[in-house]
């Protein structure tokens, strides 16, 4: 999967949100707020193909958690990003 063209990560008042460059990408009913870990993962895969294994590897490297937990968390995040339309397969 890959982050869809037109979505950008921005810091606003100490929080990180994902913004759309064009109006057709915007759903004004949703504001996508990312926590520190999700920001780290977004920045780690921005502009390239990735899957849950790649995200899990990044989590293991940064936080030293077990591979099983990292993969579970990464899979959940991939599903969330797919559900809200931030990524495409």
N, C-alpha and C positions, 0 to 999 in steps of 0.2 A: 504494500500500500504506500501511498504518498500523500503528503499534505496537499490539498487542492490549491491550485493557482489562485491568487487573489486574497488569501488569508495571511494576515501579518500579526505577529506578537508585539504588543506594545505595553510599556509601563505607564500607568496613570495613577498618580498619587500613591505610589508604593505598592500598587496591585498590578498584576499582569492580566491582560485581557487579550482576546483574539478579535481583531477587527477585519472587516471585509473592505477591499478596495473599491468594489463596484456595488451599485444598488441591487442588482439582481442576486447577489450572494447574501444580502442582509435579510435576516428574519428579525424584525423589530421586537418580537416577543421573547427573544433570547439574548442574553449577554453571556459570553463564554469567558469565565474567570478560571485561571489556572493557578494551582498551588505551586510551591517551590519545586517539588519533584516533577510535576508535569511541565513546568517551564524548562527545567533541565533536559527532560526527554525531548520536548519540542525542538529546542536548540540543537540537540544532538542529532536529530534526523531531518531537520529542515533542508529542503532541496535535494533529498535523496530517497530512494526506496527503502522501506523498512518493514519489519513484521514484529510480532510479539517477542521472538527470540532476540532480535536486535535491542529492543527496549529493555528486556530482562538483563541482557549483558551490561547495558549502561547502568541499570540499577545496582547490579552486583558490584560493578567497578566503583561507583560513587558511595554507596551506603554499606557495602560489605554484608548484605543480607544473603540468605540462601537462595540457590537457583530456583527451587520450587516456589518459594514465596515471590521471588522476583517475576517469574513467569506468570503466576496467577495475577499479580498486580498489573503486569504489562498487558495481559489478555483482556482484563477488565477495562483498562484505559483504551485499548484499540477498539473495543466494542463501543465505548462511550463516544469516542471521536467519530466512529462510523455512524452511529445513531444520530448525532447532531450535525453530520454533514461536513466535518472538517477535513476528512481524508477520503481518498478514493482508492479502489483496488484495481 
